[in-house]
Amino acid sequence: MQYVIIGNGVAGTHAAESIRRLDPHGVITLIAAEEDAPYCRPMISMLLEGSAAAAQLPIRGPDFYDALKIDAVIGKRVRAIDVAARTVTTDAGRRFAFDRLLIASGADPRPIKARGLHLENLFFMRTAAQVRAMLRALPACRRALVLGGGLVGFKAAYALLRRGLAVTLLIRSGHPLSMQVDPQAGAMILASLQEQGLTVRVQAEVTAFEGQTTVRSAHLSDGSTVPCDLVVIGKGVLPALDFVPREAIAVDLGVVVDQYLETSAAGIFAAGDAAEAHDIARKTRWVNAIWPEAVTQGRLAGMNMAGRPTPYRGSLGRNVIRIFDLDVMSGGLVNPPPDARYTVLQHHNPGRRRYRKLVFRYDRLVGMVLVNAIEQGGVLLSLIQGEIPIRIRREALMAPTFNFRQLLPATV
Ligand SMILES: Cc1cc2nc3c(=O)[nH]c(=O)nc-3n(C[C@H](O)[C@H](O)[C@H](O)COP(=O)(O)OP(=O)(O)OC[C@H]3O[C@@H](n4cnc5c(N)ncnc54)[C@H](O)[C@@H]3O)c2cc1C
């Protein structure tokens, strides 16, 4: 059996390990655009912050490819997939035949439209190489502008603040992490960042960057100017799929996969940030571009590719984030639509900076946001993930002392 894996991120890496475990003799070719050995992508923001060293990033040793007998084609991009001929072609024109293919190409930062994008010190923050470039620029920088209040924009702003730069964060939604938390938790996060000196601008976009060779300022759509010598563009990500033929493989936002992580083309699978799978809380297809889902999807896709059918129950958005004095944990549907099927319980203690919100659809917990009140967060998450019916008073789940055993039928 000839397996080809596109991408050496966490999804591709786990898929390769699953395949090798089940098929000791199959030929595995892994093609990867990035030259770094597999590493923990979320930790690149800690590298920027200075709280992690480069040596802590790798998730596999340098002998990973050899130990698994993987033919690693590193530093090369896949340019095309020929579904009928069952081949992939790289930028360099090399062609690889496959019986089973995995698309685990992750995501690319969403580009922006503005004048002056050629200037130096404008960065995306998706790869370790981009953060290394930021670190080289950092000593000469004092004022940073961060575009976007999503996970990447937020983490970049936090890291640069901790590095002592004056940081302006430009957020369209009005508060950071609007996909991860609700407006109440968002306001608490924003207040915490502002107390540490962050400047926040809302409802404005950058129209142009100015400078000689290096960026010196940004013009905003409201007519104002923000002086800056470093810019991070964190306006979200899009699945990296420019090589996927859409007439032969169904793509919505990500590559559409079934419960075996197989695409609409037989023998071609997708996993991680590139894949669009069933979402447990939303009950629809969704791209949950998070690390734990990329791990699970990669592992299961590899098993299915190697001939052990193993269904995937679906993905669930979730995050745990530390922000100065706040511990934030969220999962599932945090901002439900106004709909009689949903019940929301909330408790906010502003004095102690604690906040707990639970979202129910009928008798199931489908979402949660916890700020500095993260007790039993793991249990609550497993109730969402397991779609477990709640047969006791819902209010009981709001108590920090809530215990999983309360859900079990009383024993005689
Ligand atoms: C700064 C930052 C912070 C994050 N924080 C968190 C967090 O707190 N919690 C969380 O759960 N998740 C977080 N994430 C998201 C998490 O890192 C991703 O969900 C995860 O890395 C996805 O893994 P993947 O294997 O699908 O894709 P990736 O890790 O993106 O790997 C894809 C690989 O494919 C390669 N590739 C792409 N196109 C091609 C091509 N055409 N040919 C060959 N190779 C190609 C890329 O070079 C890359 O190596 C964060 C991400 C970033 C950037």
Ligand as a Chemical Component Dictionary entry (heavy atoms), coordinates in Angstrom:
data_LIG
# 
_chem_comp.id                   LIG 
_chem_comp.type                 NON-POLYMER 
_chem_comp.pdbx_formal_charge   0 
_chem_comp.three_letter_code    LIG 
# 
loop_
_chem_comp_atom.comp_id 
_chem_comp_atom.atom_id 
_chem_comp_atom.alt_atom_id 
_chem_comp_atom.type_symbol 
_chem_comp_atom.charge 
_chem_comp_atom.model_Cartn_x 
_chem_comp_atom.model_Cartn_y 
_chem_comp_atom.model_Cartn_z 
_chem_comp_atom.pdbx_ordinal 
LIG C1  C1  C 0 -0.277 31.228 17.306 1  
LIG C2  C2  C 0 -1.227 30.070 17.391 2  
LIG C3  C3  C 0 -1.796 29.756 18.601 3  
LIG C4  C4  C 0 -2.667 28.690 18.705 4  
LIG N1  N1  N 0 -3.205 28.403 19.908 5  
LIG C5  C5  C 0 -4.008 27.334 20.052 6  
LIG C6  C6  C 0 -4.554 26.978 21.312 7  
LIG O1  O1  O 0 -4.343 27.664 22.320 8  
LIG N2  N2  N 0 -5.334 25.879 21.404 9  
LIG C7  C7  C 0 -5.596 25.097 20.319 10 
LIG O2  O2  O 0 -6.282 24.085 20.455 11 
LIG N3  N3  N 0 -5.107 25.410 19.092 12 
LIG C8  C8  C 0 -4.332 26.514 18.932 13 
LIG N4  N4  N 0 -3.834 26.836 17.697 14 
LIG C9  C9  C 0 -4.273 26.036 16.521 15 
LIG C10 C10 C 0 -3.455 24.756 16.346 16 
LIG O3  O3  O 0 -2.105 25.076 16.273 17 
LIG C11 C11 C 0 -3.923 24.057 15.070 18 
LIG O4  O4  O 0 -5.279 23.695 15.216 19 
LIG C12 C12 C 0 -3.126 22.809 14.726 20 
LIG O5  O5  O 0 -1.754 23.092 14.649 21 
LIG C13 C13 C 0 -3.605 22.215 13.409 22 
LIG O6  O6  O 0 -2.808 21.141 13.047 23 
LIG P1  P1  P 0 -2.777 20.619 11.542 24 
LIG O7  O7  O 0 -1.828 19.456 11.526 25 
LIG O8  O8  O 0 -4.144 20.433 11.038 26 
LIG O9  O9  O 0 -2.188 21.823 10.684 27 
LIG P2  P2  P 0 -0.804 22.597 10.770 28 
LIG O10 O10 O 0 -0.224 22.518 12.131 29 
LIG O11 O11 O 0 -1.038 23.935 10.170 30 
LIG O12 O12 O 0 0.135  21.766 9.797  31 
LIG C14 C14 C 0 -0.067 21.750 8.413  32 
LIG C15 C15 C 0 1.232  21.489 7.713  33 
LIG O13 O13 O 0 0.982  21.356 6.311  34 
LIG C16 C16 C 0 1.966  22.076 5.602  35 
LIG N5  N5  N 0 1.407  22.463 4.298  36 
LIG C17 C17 C 0 0.464  23.395 4.052  37 
LIG N6  N6  N 0 0.201  23.457 2.733  38 
LIG C18 C18 C 0 1.001  22.542 2.151  39 
LIG C19 C19 C 0 1.202  22.137 0.794  40 
LIG N7  N7  N 0 0.538  22.673 -0.230 41 
LIG N8  N8  N 0 2.117  21.172 0.559  42 
LIG C20 C20 C 0 2.831  20.610 1.583  43 
LIG N9  N9  N 0 2.680  20.963 2.868  44 
LIG C21 C21 C 0 1.773  21.903 3.136  45 
LIG C22 C22 C 0 2.307  23.275 6.482  46 
LIG O14 O14 O 0 3.580  23.778 6.189  47 
LIG C23 C23 C 0 2.220  22.645 7.888  48 
LIG O15 O15 O 0 3.440  22.174 8.307  49 
LIG C24 C24 C 0 -2.970 27.904 17.559 50 
LIG C25 C25 C 0 -2.389 28.221 16.326 51 
LIG C26 C26 C 0 -1.533 29.300 16.242 52 
LIG C27 C27 C 0 -0.924 29.638 14.909 53 
# 
loop_
_chem_comp_bond.comp_id 
_chem_comp_bond.atom_id_1 
_chem_comp_bond.atom_id_2 
_chem_comp_bond.value_order 
_chem_comp_bond.pdbx_ordinal 
LIG C1  C2  SING 1  
LIG C2  C3  SING 2  
LIG C2  C26 DOUB 3  
LIG C3  C4  DOUB 4  
LIG C4  N1  SING 5  
LIG C4  C24 SING 6  
LIG N1  C5  DOUB 7  
LIG C5  C6  SING 8  
LIG C5  C8  SING 9  
LIG C6  O1  DOUB 10 
LIG C6  N2  SING 11 
LIG N2  C7  SING 12 
LIG C7  O2  DOUB 13 
LIG C7  N3  SING 14 
LIG N3  C8  DOUB 15 
LIG C8  N4  SING 16 
LIG N4  C9  SING 17 
LIG N4  C24 SING 18 
LIG C9  C10 SING 19 
LIG C10 O3  SING 20 
LIG C10 C11 SING 21 
LIG C11 O4  SING 22 
LIG C11 C12 SING 23 
LIG C12 O5  SING 24 
LIG C12 C13 SING 25 
LIG C13 O6  SING 26 
LIG O6  P1  SING 27 
LIG P1  O7  DOUB 28 
LIG P1  O8  SING 29 
LIG P1  O9  SING 30 
LIG O9  P2  SING 31 
LIG P2  O10 DOUB 32 
LIG P2  O11 SING 33 
LIG P2  O12 SING 34 
LIG O12 C14 SING 35 
LIG C14 C15 SING 36 
LIG C15 O13 SING 37 
LIG C15 C23 SING 38 
LIG O13 C16 SING 39 
LIG C16 N5  SING 40 
LIG C16 C22 SING 41 
LIG N5  C17 SING 42 
LIG N5  C21 SING 43 
LIG C17 N6  DOUB 44 
LIG N6  C18 SING 45 
LIG C18 C19 SING 46 
LIG C18 C21 DOUB 47 
LIG C19 N7  SING 48 
LIG C19 N8  DOUB 49 
LIG N8  C20 SING 50 
LIG C20 N9  DOUB 51 
LIG N9  C21 SING 52 
LIG C22 O14 SING 53 
LIG C22 C23 SING 54 
LIG C23 O15 SING 55 
LIG C24 C25 DOUB 56 
LIG C25 C26 SING 57 
LIG C26 C27 SING 58 
# 
